[in-house]
Amino acid sequence: MNHYRKYELHDVTAVEYIDGYRLRLTFDDGKVGVVDLTTSLWGPVFEPLLDVEYFKLVKVDKELGTICWPNGADLAPEVLYEKVR
């Protein structure tokens, strides 16, 4: 076990918009769950995502293994993995 890594790394393989700022995510290990990003969208790069119509443009970036938006905003997959319920 790598003691320097706090999280296991798992890629996001699918994303589905639910409502508000909630997304259903699927990870490469089969974990599926809902993440609410209401309190995670702060700072200049995330400002456009406060418009729900723009937020809905979320997609999976297979190279990064996470979700992203057209303006380049993305979230670390390990953080998303920990937030999924």
Secondary structure, 3 states (H helix, E strand, C coil): CCCCCCCCCCCEEEEEEEECCEEEEEECCCCEEEEECCCCCCCHHHHHHHCHHHHCCCEEECCCCEEECCCCCECCHHHHHHHCC
